[in-house]
Structures are given as C-alpha cells and as structure tokens.
Amino acid sequence: EYNDTATFRPSYRSLFKDYRGGVGGQCSVYDPPFSYWCAQRPEGGGASEFQLPSGLSFTPSQLPSAPYKNVSGGRITAWRPGHWANWQFELNGSKAKKAGTELTFGKGG
C-alpha cells in the first residue's frame, strides 16, 4: 500500500486525508496493478475496497430486446450514483436461467 500525507487538495482535506492506493492483490487485474480502490482503507463517501463482479443477471422486463444471439465481445458500462466512477466489462457469453438471463464478464474492471 502507498500513502502520501504531503500530497492533497486543501478543499477535500476533510474527506481524503492521504493519497493512497493498493498494489497487487485485487489490483492484479490492472496494468500496472495499482488503484486507490485496492487500498486497505479507502476514504470518503462510504468508500470500501472493491469487489470485482463476474456477471449480470436480468429479467426480460429489464432488457426487453433480449435474448441476444451472440453477446461475445459486447460491453457493459455501469456508473456509480453521481457518475463519479464507472466499470466497463467485455462480455464472454450469456446463459438462459429460469428467472431470466445471465451475462458473464471477461476482461474489464
């Protein structure tokens, strides 16, 4: 983990006291394997260490154009509330389930 108490923006000092990030571990999916979200204690706005999702389940009413013939290579982009961060994943495939469909993620984060 990297912490730097000297680098900060004064207007955000109460929320983000240090510049920090984690190396390796969950960040091994990144190149380089470093991210603020992999720090042991991210700060501000209810932040926490991220958990990498593996897919998305949905019902026909949520995506009325489904099922899709071939989703491989497609992309899913998801924004956090307030649009201050996002995720994007390449799709590996899909699987029909009793309650709907499941899309599986490949590369991304």
C-alpha positions as CSV (number, residue, x, y, z in Angstrom):
1,E,0.0,0.0,0.0
2,Y,1.1,3.6,-0.8
3,N,0.2,6.5,1.4
4,D,1.3,10.2,1.0
5,T,0.2,12.7,3.5
6,A,2.0,15.6,1.8
7,T,0.0,15.4,-1.5
8,F,-3.5,16.7,-1.0
9,R,-6.0,19.2,-2.3
10,P,-7.0,21.5,0.6
11,S,-10.7,21.7,-0.4
12,Y,-11.0,18.0,0.0
13,R,-8.8,17.6,3.1
14,S,-11.6,16.5,5.4
15,L,-12.7,13.7,3.0
16,F,-9.4,12.5,1.6
17,K,-6.7,12.9,4.2
18,D,-4.0,11.0,2.3
19,Y,-3.2,9.9,-1.2
20,R,-3.2,6.1,-1.1
21,G,-3.5,3.0,-3.2
22,G,-3.1,-0.7,-3.1
23,V,-0.6,-2.8,-5.1
24,G,-1.2,-6.3,-6.3
25,G,-3.9,-8.4,-4.6
26,Q,-7.3,-7.4,-6.1
27,C,-5.4,-4.9,-8.3
28,S,-3.7,-7.7,-10.1
29,V,-6.4,-7.3,-12.8
30,Y,-4.9,-3.9,-13.7
31,D,-1.7,-3.0,-15.6
32,P,0.0,-1.5,-13.6
33,P,-1.5,-3.4,-10.6
34,F,-2.3,-0.2,-8.6
35,S,-5.5,1.5,-7.6
36,Y,-7.0,3.7,-5.0
37,W,-9.8,1.2,-4.6
38,C,-7.3,-1.5,-3.6
39,A,-6.0,0.4,-0.6
40,Q,-6.7,-1.2,2.8
41,R,-8.8,1.8,3.9
42,P,-10.1,4.0,1.0
43,E,-11.7,7.2,2.4
44,G,-14.7,9.4,1.7
45,G,-18.2,8.9,0.5
46,G,-18.7,5.4,2.1
47,A,-15.7,4.1,0.1
48,S,-14.6,0.5,0.5
49,E,-12.2,-2.0,-1.1
50,F,-13.8,-3.0,-4.4
51,Q,-15.2,-6.4,-5.2
52,L,-14.9,-7.5,-8.8
53,P,-18.3,-8.7,-10.2
54,S,-18.3,-11.7,-12.5
55,G,-21.6,-11.1,-14.4
56,L,-25.0,-9.6,-14.6
57,S,-28.4,-11.2,-14.2
58,F,-31.6,-9.7,-15.6
59,T,-35.2,-10.5,-16.4
60,P,-36.9,-10.0,-19.7
61,S,-38.7,-6.9,-18.4
62,Q,-35.4,-5.2,-17.6
63,L,-33.9,-5.8,-21.1
64,P,-36.8,-6.3,-23.4
65,S,-34.7,-6.8,-26.5
66,A,-33.1,-9.9,-25.0
67,P,-32.3,-12.7,-25.6
68,Y,-29.3,-11.8,-27.8
69,K,-27.9,-14.2,-30.4
70,N,-24.3,-13.6,-29.6
71,V,-23.1,-11.2,-26.8
72,S,-19.4,-12.2,-27.0
73,G,-17.3,-9.0,-27.4
74,G,-20.1,-6.8,-26.3
75,R,-19.5,-4.3,-23.5
76,I,-21.4,-3.4,-20.3
77,T,-20.7,0.0,-18.8
78,A,-22.0,0.7,-15.3
79,W,-21.9,4.1,-13.5
80,R,-21.9,4.7,-9.8
81,P,-24.6,7.0,-8.4
82,G,-23.5,10.6,-9.1
83,H,-21.4,9.4,-12.1
84,W,-18.0,9.8,-10.3
85,A,-16.7,6.4,-11.2
86,N,-17.5,3.6,-13.6
87,W,-16.9,0.0,-14.6
88,Q,-16.7,-1.5,-18.1
89,F,-16.6,-5.2,-18.9
90,E,-16.3,-7.2,-22.1
91,L,-18.9,-9.9,-22.3
92,N,-17.8,-13.6,-22.5
93,G,-21.2,-15.0,-23.1
94,S,-24.7,-15.5,-21.8
95,K,-26.7,-18.3,-20.2
96,A,-30.5,-18.7,-20.0
97,K,-31.7,-19.1,-16.5
98,K,-35.2,-19.9,-15.1
99,A,-35.7,-16.3,-13.9
100,G,-34.0,-14.6,-16.8
101,T,-30.6,-14.4,-18.4
102,E,-27.1,-14.1,-17.0
103,L,-24.3,-12.3,-18.9
104,T,-20.7,-13.4,-17.9
105,F,-17.9,-10.9,-17.8
106,G,-14.4,-11.3,-19.3
107,K,-11.9,-8.5,-19.3
108,G,-12.6,-5.3,-17.5
109,G,-12.9,-3.6,-14.2
